[in-house]
């Protein structure tokens, strides 16, 4: 709630100004009637109309800029929470039993829960102004009629206490809803990421049934949460309405008995009618924001408190630390796999920090083929050469929109071989002085693999290149082949 004071402090001040200005409207109108209309004094009428106009200018200005600052504060906290959650999830070691390891669950926490938690910022802005309006209105009512003022000043805290008590169940429902929605999102993400495997083993029907069960559970919990929120809001509206109606009736009785003048009665009734909104907002929005924010806070804290340290990776063996020296323009193939490949890559990166490593499982970002391949500072000729070397130029005819075809999230719209060739073209387009490729052609056929090997060798003839693979096509064109058996690193 206090995470963005540079925005929320001035926003709260403007919220107080706005609410007090709103409360002044019926008071100024009552004074105008009491001092101008009932006396027939046109000068007083002009005066109070001018005061009313100035009040409207002040309250509209306060609302406009106060709301803008409150929104900026909430967005700033949202951003910080999303970054914190994403950094924590990405920076810790994977553990399959952890619920947030599911992509959909992690996404739900980093977006939906972070957004709901950030809404707590508004509790330090709008309810502050609403509470100020209630206190100001009660103070004015005390000067007009102390029983009415005392009733408002005592009734407001009681309503707030009832709000907190009634919001406990709503908070529980909100947490259940978020958990169920995250579970459904995680199941959907897992299904999409494993869609090819699911189709391959013929498990579409069972996968669909499991997702429907998770989605149905999320729907049930969401309906329960919304029903509880609706009942809560309706009950609070009825309670605040009855309370302020009683205040207005009491004012009418006082006027009939001569205890209040006509202008005072209008001011009291107008003020009571106005106070209905801030009291209802205090009861409804504050309780709803608090309930959903605390429920989301519990889920965000579960992620941030999971401080399992990163696993310590053993340093490469002494033999692996002796990475091969690559001469300028040399094309070297290191024939190994598994742990040996990881050791060689680590040794090369330690000895040559400037090297560009293209991993075996490269990720593509959402966009077109050309977007994924072309670096910002490379020209069309470099892009064309990289696409040709990776045998990606054929995609221009194979895909619906050619190189402008969208690859989908992480390249899901492409086949495995197409994804691998686009990732290879991206690495080649950067044209680094030293390029380390790890199994760049495992998803393509033998003919395409041979063409890629020849073209990459030709394109990189003036650069240093290391390809870690057992593919014969690369060994056939290499300037030097280093074979590393699984049992040794010599």
C-alpha positions in Angstrom: 0.0 0.0 0.0 2.9 2.3 0.6 5.2 1.1 -2.2 4.8 4.2 -4.4 4.6 7.3 -2.1 5.7 9.7 -4.8 2.4 9.0 -6.5 0.1 8.0 -3.7 0.8 10.8 -1.2 -0.2 13.6 -3.6 -3.0 11.4 -5.0 -4.4 10.9 -1.5 -4.2 14.7 -0.8 -6.1 15.4 -4.0 -8.6 12.6 -3.2 -9.3 14.4 0.2 -9.7 17.7 -1.6 -12.1 16.2 -4.1 -14.2 14.5 -1.4 -14.3 17.5 0.8 -15.3 19.6 -2.2 -18.1 17.1 -3.0 -19.3 17.4 0.6 -19.3 21.2 0.4 -21.8 21.1 -2.5 -25.0 20.5 -0.4 -23.6 22.8 2.3 -23.1 25.7 -0.1 -26.5 25.1 -1.6 -28.1 25.1 1.9 -26.4 28.4 2.7 -27.5 29.9 -0.7 -31.1 29.0 0.1 -30.8 30.2 3.7 -29.1 33.5 2.9 -30.3 34.3 -0.6 -33.5 32.6 -1.7 -35.4 32.9 1.6 -34.3 36.5 2.0 -34.6 37.5 -1.7 -31.1 39.0 -1.8 -29.7 38.8 -5.4 -26.2 39.8 -4.3 -26.1 36.9 -1.9 -27.4 34.6 -4.6 -24.6 35.6 -7.0 -22.0 35.3 -4.3 -23.0 31.7 -3.3 -23.4 30.7 -7.0 -19.8 31.9 -7.5 -18.7 29.9 -4.5 -20.5 26.8 -5.8 -18.8 27.2 -9.2 -15.4 27.6 -7.6 -16.0 24.5 -5.6 -16.9 22.5 -8.7 -13.7 23.6 -10.4 -11.6 22.6 -7.4 -13.2 19.1 -7.0 -13.1 18.3 -10.7 -9.4 19.3 -10.9 -8.6 17.2 -7.9 -10.4 14.2 -9.2 -8.7 14.4 -12.6 -5.1 14.6 -11.4 -5.6 12.6 -8.3 -7.0 9.6 -10.2 -4.2 9.9 -12.7 -1.5 9.8 -10.0 -3.2 6.9 -8.2 -3.3 4.9 -11.5 0.4 5.6 -12.1 1.3 4.4 -8.6 -0.7 1.2 -9.1 1.0 0.6 -12.4 4.4 1.2 -11.0 3.8 -1.3 -8.2 2.4 -3.8 -10.7 5.5 -3.6 -12.8 7.8 -4.1 -9.7 5.8 -7.1 -8.6 5.8 -8.7 -12.0 9.6 -8.2 -12.3 10.2 -9.6 -8.8 8.1 -12.7 -9.4 9.5 -13.3 -12.9 13.1 -12.8 -11.7 12.5 -15.2 -8.8 10.9 -17.9 -10.9 13.5 -17.7 -13.6 16.4 -17.5 -11.2 15.8 -20.6 -9.1 16.5 -24.2 -9.9 13.6 -26.2 -11.4 11.7 -28.6 -9.1 8.8 -30.6 -10.6 6.8 -30.7 -7.4 6.6 -27.0 -7.1 3.2 -25.7 -8.3 4.6 -22.5 -9.8 6.8 -24.6 -12.1 3.8 -24.9 -14.4 4.0 -22.1 -17.0 0.4 -21.2 -16.6 0.5 -21.0 -12.8 3.7 -18.9 -12.9 2.1 -16.6 -15.5 -1.1 -16.3 -13.4 0.9 -15.3 -10.3 3.1 -12.8 -12.3 0.1 -11.2 -13.9 -3.3 -11.6 -12.3 -2.1 -12.0 -8.7 0.5 -9.2 -9.1 -2.3 -6.9 -10.6 -4.7 -7.7 -7.7 -2.0 -7.2 -5.1 -1.1 -3.8 -6.7 -4.7 -2.7 -6.3 -3.9 -2.4 -2.6 -2.1 0.9 -3.5 -5.6 2.4 -4.1 -6.6 1.7 -0.5 -4.1 4.4 0.5 -5.8 6.9 -1.9 -9.5 6.7 -2.5 -10.6 5.4 0.9 -8.5 8.1 2.6 -10.5 10.7 0.7 -13.8 8.9 1.4 -13.0 8.7 5.1 -12.1 12.4 5.1 -15.5 13.2 3.5 -17.3 11.2 6.3 -15.3 13.0 9.0 -15.8 16.4 7.4 -19.5 15.7 6.9 -19.9 14.5 10.5 -18.1 17.6 11.8 -20.5 19.8 9.8 -23.5 17.9 11.1 -22.2 18.4 14.7 -22.3 22.2 14.2 -25.8 22.0 12.8 -27.2 19.3 15.1 -24.9 17.5 17.5 -27.0 14.3 17.7 -26.9 13.8 13.9 -23.2 14.5 13.8 -22.4 12.1 16.6 -24.5 9.4 14.9 -22.5 9.8 11.7 -19.1 9.9 13.5 -20.0 6.8 15.5 -21.8 4.9 12.8 -18.9 5.1 10.2 -16.4 3.1 12.3 -19.0 0.5 13.1 -19.7 0.0 9.4 -15.9 -0.3 8.7 -15.7 -3.0 11.4 -18.6 -4.9 9.9 -16.9 -4.6 6.5 -13.7 -6.2 7.8 -15.6 -9.0 9.5 -17.8 -9.7 6.5 -14.8 -9.6 4.1 -13.0 -12.6 5.7 -15.1 -15.1 3.8 -14.8 -13.1 0.6 -11.0 -13.2 1.1 -11.1 -17.0 1.3 -13.3 -17.2 -1.8 -11.0 -14.9 -3.7 -8.0 -17.1 -2.9 -9.8 -20.3 -3.9 -10.8 -18.6 -7.2 -7.2 -17.6 -8.0 -5.8 -21.0 -7.2 -8.4 -22.7 -9.4 -7.8 -20.3 -12.2 -4.1 -20.7 -12.0 -4.5 -24.5 -12.0 -6.6 -24.3 -15.2 -4.2 -22.0 -16.8 -1.3 -24.2 -16.0 -3.1 -27.3 -17.4 -3.8 -25.4 -20.6 -0.2 -24.2 -21.0 1.1 -27.8 -20.4 -1.3 -29.2 -22.9 -0.3 -26.6 -25.6 3.5 -27.1 -24.9 3.1 -30.9 -25.2 0.5 -30.9 -28.0 2.6 -32.7 -30.5 3.4 -35.5 -28.0 -0.2 -35.8 -27.0 -1.3 -36.2 -30.6 1.5 -38.6 -31.2 0.4 -41.0 -28.5 -3.3 -40.5 -29.2 -4.2 -39.0 -25.8 -6.2 -36.0 -27.1 -9.5 -37.2 -25.6 -8.0 -37.9 -22.1 -6.1 -34.5 -22.2 -9.3 -32.7 -23.1 -11.2 -34.4 -20.3 -8.6 -33.4 -17.7 -8.6 -29.8 -18.9 -12.4 -29.6 -18.9 -12.4 -30.8 -15.2 -9.8 -28.1 -14.3 -11.7 -25.4 -16.2 -15.0 -26.5 -14.7 -13.5 -26.3 -11.2 -12.2 -22.8 -11.9 -15.6 -21.7 -13.2 -17.3 -23.0 -10.0 -14.9 -21.2 -7.7 -15.1 -18.0 -9.7 -19.0 -18.1 -9.5 -18.8 -18.7 -5.8 -16.4 -15.8 -5.3 -18.5 -13.5 -7.5 -21.7 -14.5 -5.7 -20.0 -13.8 -2.3 -18.8 -10.4 -3.6 -22.3 -9.6 -4.8 -24.0 -10.5 -1.6 -21.3 -8.6 0.4 -21.8 -5.5 -1.7 -25.6 -5.7 -1.6 -25.6 -6.1 2.1 -23.3 -3.2 2.7 -25.3 -1.0 0.4 -28.5 -1.8 2.3 -26.9 -1.2 5.7 -25.4 2.2 4.7 -28.6 3.2 3.0 -30.7 2.5 6.0 -28.2 4.3 8.3 -28.2 7.5 6.2 -32.0 7.3 5.7 -32.4 7.3 9.4 -30.2 10.4 9.6 -32.4 12.2 7.0 -35.6 11.2 8.8 -34.2 12.5 12.1 -33.3 15.8 10.3 -36.9 16.1 8.9 -38.3 15.6 12.4 -36.0 18.3 13.8 -37.1 20.7 11.1 -40.8 20.1 11.7 -40.2 20.8 15.4 -38.3 24.0 14.6 -34.9 22.7 15.6 -33.5 23.3 12.0 -34.1 26.0 9.4 -35.1 25.3 5.8 -31.6 25.8 4.5 -30.1 23.7 7.3 -32.5 20.9 6.5 -31.6 21.0 2.8 -27.9 21.0 3.7 -28.4 18.0 6.1 -30.4 16.0 3.7 -28.0 16.7 0.8 -25.0 15.9 3.0 -26.6 12.7 4.1 -27.4 11.7 0.5 -23.8 12.5 -0.5 -22.3 10.6 2.4 -24.1 7.5 1.1 -21.5 7.2 -1.7 -18.3 7.4 0.4 -19.7 5.2 3.1 -20.8 2.6 0.6 -17.4 2.8 -1.2 -15.6 2.5 2.1 -17.6 -0.6 2.8 -17.6 -2.2 -0.7 -14.4 -1.3 -2.5 -12.1 -1.2 0.5 -13.3 -4.6 1.6 -13.2 -6.0 -1.9 -9.7 -4.6 -2.7 -8.4 -5.8 0.7 -9.8 -9.3 0.3 -8.5 -9.9 -3.2 -5.1 -8.2 -2.5 -4.4 -10.3 0.6 -5.4 -13.5 -1.2 -3.1 -12.7 -4.0 -0.4 -11.6 -1.6 -0.4 -15.1 -0.1 0.2 -16.6 -3.5 2.9 -14.1 -4.4 4.7 -14.6 -1.1 4.7 -18.4 -1.6 6.8 -17.8 -4.7 9.1 -15.1 -3.2 9.7 -17.0 0.0 10.8 -20.0 -1.9 14.5 -19.2 -1.5 16.0 -22.6 -2.4 19.5 -21.7 -3.5 20.7 -22.4 -7.0 22.5 -25.7 -7.3 26.2 -25.4 -7.3 27.6 -26.6 -10.7 30.9 -28.4 -10.4 33.7 -26.7 -12.4 34.7 -28.5 -15.6 37.4 -31.1 -15.3 41.0 -30.1 -15.9 41.0 -31.8 -19.3 37.8 -29.9 -20.3 39.3 -26.6 -19.1 41.9 -27.1 -21.8 39.5 -26.0 -24.5 40.8 -26.4 -28.0 42.6 -23.4 -29.6 40.7 -22.3 -32.7 42.8 -20.7 -35.4 41.3 -17.8 -37.4 39.1 -19.1 -40.2 39.1 -22.7 -38.8 36.0 -24.8 -38.8 36.3 -27.4 -35.9 34.0 -30.2 -35.1 34.0 -31.7 -31.6 32.4 -35.1 -31.7 30.7 -35.6 -28.3 27.4 -35.3 -26.5 25.7 -35.3 -23.1 27.9 -34.1 -20.2 31.0 -34.0 -22.4 29.3 -31.5 -24.7 28.3 -29.3 -21.7 31.9 -29.4 -20.4 33.3 -28.4 -23.8 30.8 -25.5 -24.1 31.6 -24.3 -20.6 35.3 -24.4 -21.3 35.0 -22.6 -24.6 32.8 -19.9 -23.0 35.3 -19.5 -20.1 38.3 -19.1 -22.4 36.5 -17.1 -25.1 33.9 -14.8 -23.4 33.2 -13.1 -26.7 32.0 -16.4 -28.3 28.3 -16.6 -29.3 26.8 -19.9 -28.2 23.8 -21.2 -30.1 22.3 -23.9 -27.9 20.6 -27.1 -29.2 17.2 -26.1 -27.8 17.1 -22.5 -29.0 13.9 -20.5 -28.3 12.1 -18.3 -30.8 10.1 -15.3 -29.8 6.6 -14.4 -31.1 6.9 -12.6 -34.4 7.8 -13.3 -38.0 10.6 -15.5 -39.4 12.4 -12.3 -40.5 12.0 -10.7 -37.0 13.6 -13.8 -35.4 16.6 -13.9 -37.8 17.5 -10.3 -38.5 19.5 -8.5 -35.7 18.7 -4.7 -35.4 22.1 -3.6 -36.8 22.4 -6.0 -39.8 21.5 -5.2 -43.4 19.4 -7.2 -45.9 22.5 -8.8 -47.4 23.5 -10.3 -44.1 20.0 -11.6 -43.5 19.9 -13.2 -46.9 23.2 -14.9 -46.5 22.2 -16.3 -43.1 18.9 -17.6 -44.4 20.7 -19.2 -47.3 23.3 -20.9 -45.1 20.7 -22.3 -42.8 18.6 -23.5 -45.8 15.8 -21.1 -44.6 15.4 -19.5 -48.0 13.1 -22.4 -48.8 10.7 -21.1 -46.1 9.8 -18.2 -48.4 7.8 -20.7 -50.6 6.9 -23.3 -48.0 5.2 -20.9 -45.5 1.9 -19.0 -46.3 3.4 -15.6 -46.0 7.0 -16.5 -46.7 9.5 -14.9 -44.3 6.8 -12.7 -43.0 4.9 -15.7 -41.6 4.4 -15.6 -37.9 6.3 -18.3 -36.0 3.9 -18.4 -33.0 4.9 -18.5 -29.3 8.3 -20.1 -29.1 8.0 -21.2 -32.8 5.0 -23.5 -32.2 3.7 -22.6 -35.7 6.8 -24.2 -37.3 7.9 -27.8 -37.6 10.9 -29.0 -35.5 13.2 -28.8 -38.5 12.0 -25.3 -39.5 12.4 -24.0 -35.9 16.0 -25.4 -35.8 16.9 -23.8 -39.1 15.5 -20.4 -38.1 17.5 -20.5 -34.8 20.6 -21.4 -36.8 20.0 -18.5 -39.2 19.6 -16.2 -36.3 23.0 -17.2 -34.9 24.7 -16.9 -38.3 23.2 -13.4 -38.9 25.0 -12.0 -35.9 28.3 -13.0 -37.7 30.4 -13.4 -34.4 34.1 -13.8 -34.5 33.7 -17.2 -32.7 30.5 -19.1 -33.1 29.8 -22.3 -31.0 26.9 -24.5 -32.4 25.5 -27.4 -30.5 23.7 -30.1 -32.5 22.2 -27.6 -35.0 20.7 -30.1 -37.4 19.2 -33.0 -35.3 15.6 -32.2 -36.5 16.4 -32.2 -40.3 16.9 -34.9 -42.8 20.3 -36.1 -44.0 20.2 -34.3 -47.4 19.3 -31.0 -45.8 21.9 -31.5 -43.1 24.7 -32.0 -45.7 23.6 -28.8 -47.5 23.6 -26.8 -44.2 27.1 -28.1 -43.3 28.5 -27.0 -46.7 26.8 -23.6 -46.6 27.7 -22.8 -43.0 31.3 -23.8 -43.7 31.4 -21.6 -46.7 29.8 -18.6 -45.0 32.1 -18.9 -42.0 35.4 -19.3 -43.9 36.8 -16.0 -42.5 35.5 -16.7 -38.9 36.2 -19.2 -36.2 33.5 -21.9 -35.8 33.1 -24.8 -33.4 30.3 -27.3 -34.0 29.7 -29.8 -31.2 28.0 -32.7 -33.0 28.4 -36.3 -34.0 26.7 -35.7 -37.4 28.9 -37.1 -40.2 28.0 -34.3 -42.6 29.8 -31.7 -40.4 32.8 -34.1 -39.8 33.2 -34.5 -43.6 33.7 -30.8 -44.3 35.5 -29.8 -41.0 39.0 -28.5 -41.1 39.7 -30.5 -37.9 37.7 -33.1 -35.9 38.2 -33.6 -32.2 36.7 -36.9 -31.0 35.9 -37.1 -27.3 34.6 -40.5 -26.0 32.0 -40.5 -23.3 34.4 -42.0 -20.8 37.1 -39.4 -21.2 37.7 -35.8 -22.0 41.2 -36.1 -23.6 
